Amino acid sequence: MKRRLLVISIDSMVEEDIPVMMALPNFKRVLEKSSIVKKMESTYPTLTHSIHTSIMTGCYPEHHHIINNEIFIDGEGPGEWFEHASSVGVPTLADEAKRLGLKTAYVYWPLTLGAKHPWVLHRSGVHGGLPGETMQDTVRRKSTVGLLDEVMPAVSDCWEQPDRYHINDLFCARAVSYLTKTYQPDIIYTHLTLIDRTRHSRGVFSDALQPAYQFLDECIGIMLDAIEQTGLGDQTIINITSDHGHCDIDHVTSINRFLSLHGFVDYDEQGVKITDYRAYCHTASLSAQIYVKDHDPVVRDKVYKLLHDNMEYLGISEILTVRQCEERFHTNGNYDFMIESDGKASFSARANYTDIFTKCDISDYRTSVATHGHMPHKGVQPSFFLYNPFAKDKVVLEHGRIIDQAPTLAKLLGFDMPCADGKPIEELVDLSK
């Protein structure tokens, strides 16, 4: 019998959320029949676009090259988000499946802009699109030609939701339903973000999680109903997964403002825009990559010492060289070292802070009351659910690895991921034998 796959990523879903999900009717429909890995070891830094690339490829950042959410542009601070499929340095599960003649749909999945697959609906992005564009305009421009207009009648109620996160997640559910009923893709990836937004704005655990999960339960129901209505229930493997946890924070630290006071960052006359730098902090929220211009060894040593001598003051718990990042977390890049937060401070991306320390605010995910980017072993952990209609039983595992997800799903579909760092989770694969 043909095997199909639906991957639903619930951004920042963690083990502690399982009782909430199991109490909701549509989540229960799939979770009570699923194998569970309670804690999945993520990759470093624990940022959405980097981890979702590991989910797609089975590789660590040192091989897929997505080491942050945003691209570092020399001297200009955070650039655009990593979005282009061409930025991924290794094949994805969908790429390997394509070689075998399988067809994939992506609905708002990170790093799929320009992906050479039949159905790609790419989200408008956190910061919107071009001047004058609506969300629909941006999605239309970034997606498979004509696809948004085709699905518009099926997603028309999405734009009435109260904010972009509710809009996006209902859009994903409606679009997955439409694609399932109309084209029956072999593989569908979709990404839901409301839980992540709720944690950023309200804290790791709050009363707001309950209505957020209730809304997602409706979204899950829309997708499950489409699978059942098309008669694909006994063919479809459903993976509900996550990328990272969160940590509550106390304040925000502007490392670049601190560096400017010691002569390593230059601001304009108004003191709000960086004009040049000798060393620059490219934030990853609860960690950050420090870039030294031209990798000047004299400057690098001075900056390292300056930060090391002020670790407690700045809220830094560790400073890692690139080699240490490779050895401990299999991540690297063109930066000179990384700093890790003490868990109380998040590192700002903004150049225009006049103070080194500021209060949290929800205008930016990096400065909100809870955030991530920290070392993978810290805080609450993401979970992984696998409903496999071809399995004779289900299992509960305490631990797994994000990098093992793609190899596991590929094996269940009948092929391998030769470039992956991860391996199939044998306890899950054996159930299908």
N, C-alpha and C positions, 0 to 999 in steps of 0.2 A: 504494500500500500504506500502511496506517495506520502512523504513527510513534509510538513510546512512548519514555519517558525514565526512567532510573534514575540518580539522583545519590547517590553514596556519598562522604561527607566523612570523611576520615581525619585527625582533628585533629592538627596539627603534623607531618604527613608532609612531608619535604623532599627536595630533589634527591638528596642523598647516600644516601637510602634506596632509590633505584631499583634498584641491583644486588641488594640483599637481597630486594626484592619479586620481581624477575625470576627469582630462583633458586627461588621457591616455586611449586608446581604450579598452584594456582588463580589466583593473581595473574597468572602467566604466560599462562593461558588467555585473559585479556582484554588484558593489557598488550602482548603481542607483536603484537596486531592493532590497537593504538591509536596515534593521534597523540599527541605529547607536547609540552607546554610546560614546559621545565625549571624556569624561575623565574617565578613569578607575583608581581607587585608588589602588596602587600597595602595595607590602609588603616590609618590611625592613630587611636587607639592599636591595636596589634596584639593585640586581645583577641577571644576566641572569639565572643561574642554579637554584637559590633559587626561583625566581618568576615563572619559567616554571614548577617547581614542584607544586607551588600553583595553576597554571593554570590546571595542570593534576588532582589535588586532591581536590581542593576547600578548602584547609586547609592553615592556617598560618604556618610560620616556626616553631613555638613552638611545633607543632604537627607532621609536616612531617620531621623535623630535618635537613633540608638543609639550613644552615645559612650563606653560603658564596659560591663563585665559587669553591674555593680550600680548601682542607682539611688541617686543622692545624695539623702539626706533631711536637710533643714536642721538642722544641729546634732547629728544622731544618728549620724553616720558612715555606713558602707556599709549600704544597705538591702537589700531583696530584689533578686534578679537580674531583669534585663529578661527577661520571659517572654511577655508578652501580645502577641498578634498585632496588637492595636489600637494598640500603641505605635509600630509601624512607620509612618513618615510618607508612604510612597509605595507604589504597587502592587508586589506580588511577581510573579515569573513565574507562579506558580500562580494568582494573582488574574486575570492577563491571560488565562491558559488557560481559566479558569472561564467567562469571557465568551463563549468559543468553544464551550462545551459539554464541555470536557475535565474529567476527574475526577482529583483528586490525593489521595495518601496521604502523611502525614508520620509518620515513626517516630523519635522522640527528636530531632527537629530543633529548634534554638533558636528562640524567639519564635513559637511556633505555638499557645500556649495560647489557646483560644477561637477558633481559625481556623475560618472558615466553609467547610470542605471535608469531603468525605464520611468520610474515615478519618484521625483524628488520635490517635496514641499519644504522649503527652507524658511525658517522663522525670520521675522523682521529684525530681530536683534534687540538687545537691551537699550541701545541708544538710538533706535529708529533707523530711518533710511536717509535718502537724499532730501535736501530742503524742499518742502512742499509736498512730500510724499505722505500718503496715509499708510497705515499698517498693510492694508490690502495691496497698495501699489508696490511696497517693498517686497512683500512675499511673492507677488507676481513676477517682479524683476529677477528675483533670486532663484526661482523655481523652474522646473521643467516647463518649457514653452507651452502655454495654453492650459496647463493643469489646474491652476487656481480657478480660472474662469469655469472650467468644467465642474469642479467640485463646489463652486459657490452656492448653488441651490441647496446642497446638503449641509452647508455650514453657516447658513444665513443668520441663525439665532446666536452665533458665537459673539458677534460684535456688540451685542446688547449687554454683555457681562460687565461687572463693575470695574474691572481693571485688566491690564494686559495679561496677568497671570491666569485669571479665570478664562479670559478670552483664548489664550494659547492652549490651555489644557482641554477645554471643550472642543476647540478646533481640531486638536490631535485626535480626540475620540471620534468626532464626526468624520474626519478625513479617513481615518483607518477603517471605519465602518463602510464608507463609500468605496474605497479601494478594494476592500475584501469582497463586497457584493458585486462590484463591477468587473474587476480584473483577477481576483484571487491570486495575488502575488505569492511566490514561494516563501519569501522572507519579508517581514515588515519590522522596521525599527521605529519607535516613537519615544518621545522624551517629555515628561510632565514635570512642571517646575513649581507648582503652588506650595508644596510642603517646604521646599528650600526657601521660598520667599517668606513664608510664615515664620520659619525659624530665624531668618535674618532680622525680621522686623519685631518679633515678639519674644525671642529667646529660644533656647534649645527645647524646653518643654513649657507649654503654656496652654491655656484653655482654648486658644485659637486653633490648635491642631485638630480638635474634634470636628468642627464644621469644615475645615479644609479637607480632611479625609472623607467626610460625607459627600462633599462635592466630587472628589476623585472617585468615590464609589459609583456615582452616577456615570462618570466617564468610563470606568471599567465595564460597567453594565452595557453601555452602548457598544463597546468593542466585542464583548462576549456574545451579545445578541446577534451581531453580524456574522460571527463565526458559526453559530448554531443555525441561523436562518439560511445560510448557504450550504449547510450539510457538511461543514469542514471540521466539526468538533472532534471526530475520531482521527483526524489527520494532523491536527495543529498542536505543536509543542508551544507552550506559553511560558515565557521567562519574565517574571517581574523582578527587576533588579534595582540597584542603587549604586551611588558613586562614593559618597563620603558622609561623615557625620558633621557635627558642629560643636563649637565651644562658645560659651558665653564669655564676653570680654568686658573690660572695665573702662578702657579709654583708647584713644588713637594716638600713635606716635608718628610724627613726620621725620623720618630719618634724613630726608633731603634737606629739611630746614636745619637740622643739627649739623649736617655736613657743610652747609653753606656758612655757618658760623665759624667753621674751621678752615674755610678757604677752598673747599672742594666743589662747591656748586655756586654758580653766578646767577643772580637775578637781575631783571630789568630795573629801571629807576623807580618804578612803583612797588618793587619788591614782590611781585606776584607771578611773574613768568620766568622760567629758567631759560637763560640765554646760552650757557655753556657749562661744562662740568669737567672735573678731573675724576670724580667718582660719583656714581649715581645709583640710587636705590629703586629697583623695579619691583614693586610690591607683588606678593602672592598672598596678601591678607595676613595670615598668621605665620608667614615666612616671607622672605624677600631675596631677590637676586641682586647682588652688588656688582655693578659693572665699572671697571676702571678703564678710563680712556686709553686706547692703544695698549692695554695691559702693561702699563708702565710699572716695572717692578718696584721702583722707589716709592711711587704713590701707593701701590698696593700694600706695601709693608706699613706705610704710615696710616692708611685707612684701617687696616686690620688692627693695628695697635690701638688706634683711637676708639674703635668700636669695642674692642676687647676690654679696654680700660673703663668703658662706660656701659658695660652690659646691664648691670642692675638698674642703672639710671634710665636706660632706654627701653627696658623690658625685653632684653635679648637673653635667651637661655643657652644658645649654642651658636657658634660660628663654624661653618663647614667649608673646607676647600672643595674645588670641583672633584678632586680625586676622592675625597671622603664621601661626597654625594654619590659618586659612582659605586664605591665599595659598599656603602650602607643601604642605598635606595635605588641604585641603577638608574640614576638620572644625571644628566650633565647638560652643558650648553656653553655658550661663549662668555658667560659671566665669570667673575673671578672668585667669588665665594657666596655662600648663602647664609642668611641669618634666620634663626628660629625664635619665635616669640616665647615669652615666659608663660603664655596662656592668659595673661591679663590685658596685654596690649595687642592691637592690630596695627599693621603698618600702612600708612596712608599712601595713596597714589597721587594725591593732589599736590601741585607745586605751589599753590597760593596760600598755604597755611602760614600765618605770621608767627604762630606759636608752635613749639615742638610738641606739646601735648594738648589735645582737645577732647571734648566729650564725644561719645558715640552719637551717630545720627543715622537715620534709615534712608538717606538719599543715595547711598552707595553701599553695595554689598560688603565692601571692605571695611566700612566704618560703622556698620550696624551693630546691634547689641549682641548678636551671635554671628559667627562667621567660621571660615575654615581655611585650608591652605597649610595646616599644621602637619607634623609628621604622622604617618598613618596609624601608628599604634596608640595615639592619644585620643581621649574622649570616647564618645559613643561610636559604634561601628555600623557600617552599612550591611544590609542583609540581601539574600538571594533566594528566590523561589522558582521552582521548576515543576510545571505540570507537564507530564509526559504520558500521553494516552497509550503509548506503546510499551510502557513499563508495567511490570507485573506487581510492583510494590512501590513504596516511597520510603525515604530515609530522612533522618534529621542529623545534620552534621554541625558540630560546634564551630569549625573554622574552615575557611577556604581563602582563595586569592583571586583578586580581580583579573589577573592575567590568565587564569585558568578558564575563564568564562567562554571566550571565543573557541578555544580548542575543544571544550566540552560540547558546546552547541554544534560545532562543525562535525564532530564525531557522531553525534546523534542524527545528523542529516546525511552521514555517509561519506564524509571526506575529511582531510587533514588540514592543519594550518602549519605548513613547514617552516615558516619564518617566525612563529610565535616563541616567546620565552616561556610561556606557560604550558601546562600539560592537561589533558582531559582529567576531570575528577572521576576517578575510576568507580567510586561508589555510585555515581549517577549514571555513568555509561553502562555499567554492568547490569543495571536494572532493565535495560532494553534488550539484553541478549536473549 
